[in-house]
């Protein structure tokens, strides 16, 4: 329990990229965001297993597009099937099919996009925007339940 009877819960954020240096850089850059716990993964299969176990606690997944074993889009689709409220950000250094991105954005499979190289201020802004949107959606879904 937090102060004044408010329950404080750590919200989980996953960063998935096959380059370990990037996951560490992003984790360190996002350490200043309050109320989140960041998990980093270089293997998308291990990431998916962790997300499955903690699916209701994850609020945001940031994934590289091209990852050996399971590409970023497939990972994001699997995560969204488990928990439609989780926010997703796809990042890539490569050209990305605009039509495919628009389709996935319309279906809310992909909620955000970052083009590498990523400026840390852009990462920070995108994460804060996604967390804010998650909070609004969560409140809306709780109101609809009542």
C-alpha positions as CSV (number, residue, x, y, z in Angstrom):
1,X,0.0,0.0,0.0
2,X,1.2,3.5,-0.8
3,X,0.4,6.7,1.1
4,X,-3.2,7.4,1.9
5,X,-4.4,3.9,0.9
6,X,-3.4,4.2,-2.7
7,X,-2.0,0.9,-4.0
8,X,1.3,1.5,-5.8
9,X,2.1,-1.0,-8.5
10,X,5.2,-1.2,-10.7
11,X,4.3,-1.1,-14.3
12,X,6.5,-3.2,-16.5
13,X,8.2,-2.0,-19.7
14,X,10.0,-4.5,-22.0
15,X,12.8,-3.5,-24.4
16,X,13.6,-6.1,-27.0
17,X,16.6,-5.7,-29.3
18,X,19.3,-8.2,-30.4
19,X,21.9,-5.6,-29.7
20,X,22.6,-5.7,-25.9
21,X,24.2,-2.2,-25.9
22,X,20.9,-0.7,-27.2
23,X,18.9,-2.4,-24.5
24,X,21.2,-1.2,-21.8
25,X,21.3,2.4,-23.2
26,X,17.5,2.6,-23.4
27,X,17.1,1.0,-19.9
28,X,19.5,3.6,-18.4
29,X,17.9,6.5,-20.3
30,X,14.4,5.5,-19.1
31,X,15.4,4.9,-15.5
32,X,14.3,8.4,-14.7
33,X,10.6,7.6,-15.6
34,X,8.8,7.0,-12.3
35,X,6.6,4.0,-11.6
36,X,8.0,1.6,-14.2
37,X,10.3,-1.4,-14.0
38,X,12.3,-2.1,-17.1
39,X,13.2,-5.5,-18.4
40,X,15.6,-5.9,-21.3
41,X,15.8,-8.8,-23.7
42,X,18.1,-9.7,-26.5
43,X,16.1,-12.9,-27.3
44,X,12.5,-12.4,-28.3
45,X,11.5,-15.9,-27.3
46,X,12.7,-15.3,-23.7
47,X,11.0,-11.9,-23.8
48,X,7.7,-13.5,-24.9
49,X,7.9,-16.0,-22.1
50,X,8.4,-13.3,-19.5
51,X,5.6,-11.2,-21.0
52,X,3.3,-14.3,-20.9
53,X,4.0,-14.8,-17.2
54,X,3.5,-11.1,-16.4
55,X,1.0,-10.2,-19.1
56,X,-1.2,-8.0,-16.9
57,X,1.7,-6.1,-15.5
58,X,3.2,-5.1,-18.8
59,X,2.2,-1.6,-20.0
60,X,4.7,-1.1,-22.9
61,X,6.8,-3.2,-25.2
62,X,9.5,-1.5,-27.3
63,X,10.8,-3.9,-29.9
64,X,13.3,-3.8,-32.8
65,X,11.8,-4.9,-36.1
66,X,14.6,-7.3,-37.1
67,X,15.4,-9.7,-34.4
68,X,16.7,-13.3,-35.0
69,X,14.2,-16.0,-33.9
70,X,11.0,-13.9,-33.9
71,X,10.7,-10.6,-35.7
72,X,9.4,-7.5,-33.9
73,X,6.0,-7.5,-35.6
74,X,5.3,-11.1,-34.8
75,X,6.4,-10.5,-31.2
76,X,4.1,-7.4,-30.9
77,X,1.2,-9.3,-32.5
78,X,1.6,-12.1,-29.9
79,X,1.8,-9.6,-27.0
80,X,-1.4,-7.8,-28.2
81,X,-3.2,-11.1,-28.4
82,X,-2.4,-11.7,-24.8
83,X,-3.1,-8.2,-23.6
84,X,-4.8,-5.7,-26.0
85,X,-4.2,-2.8,-23.6
86,X,-0.4,-3.1,-23.7
87,X,1.2,-0.3,-25.7
88,X,3.7,-1.2,-28.4
89,X,6.5,0.7,-30.1
90,X,8.4,-0.7,-33.1
91,X,11.9,0.6,-33.9
92,X,14.1,-0.1,-36.9
93,X,17.1,1.2,-38.7
94,X,15.7,-0.1,-42.0
95,X,13.1,1.1,-44.4
96,X,9.7,0.0,-43.3
97,X,6.7,-0.6,-45.5
98,X,4.5,2.5,-44.9
99,X,1.3,0.6,-46.0
100,X,2.0,-2.2,-43.6
101,X,2.7,0.3,-40.7
102,X,-0.5,2.2,-41.5
103,X,-2.5,-1.1,-41.4
104,X,-1.0,-2.2,-38.1
105,X,-1.3,1.3,-36.6
106,X,-5.0,1.4,-37.7
107,X,-5.6,-2.0,-36.0
108,X,-3.6,-0.7,-33.0
109,X,-1.2,-3.5,-33.2
110,X,1.6,-1.0,-33.4
111,X,1.1,2.2,-31.3
112,X,4.3,4.0,-32.0
113,X,7.4,4.0,-34.2
114,X,11.0,5.0,-33.7
115,X,13.5,5.2,-36.6
116,X,17.1,4.4,-35.6
117,X,19.3,6.1,-34.8
118,X,17.0,7.1,-32.0
119,X,17.7,10.3,-30.0
120,X,17.2,9.6,-26.3
121,X,14.9,12.6,-25.9
122,X,12.7,11.1,-28.7
123,X,12.6,7.8,-26.8
124,X,11.8,9.4,-23.5
125,X,9.0,11.5,-25.2
126,X,7.5,8.4,-26.9
127,X,7.6,6.3,-23.8
128,X,5.9,9.0,-21.7
129,X,3.2,9.5,-24.4
130,X,2.6,5.7,-24.5
131,X,2.4,5.4,-20.7
132,X,-0.1,8.3,-20.6
133,X,-2.2,6.7,-23.3
134,X,-2.1,3.4,-21.4
135,X,-3.3,5.1,-18.2
136,X,-6.2,6.8,-20.1
137,X,-7.2,3.5,-21.7
138,X,-7.0,1.6,-18.4
139,X,-9.2,4.2,-16.7
140,X,-11.7,4.0,-19.6
141,X,-11.9,0.2,-19.4
142,X,-12.4,0.4,-15.6
143,X,-15.2,2.9,-16.0
144,X,-16.9,0.7,-18.7
145,X,-16.7,-2.3,-16.2
146,X,-18.6,-0.4,-13.6
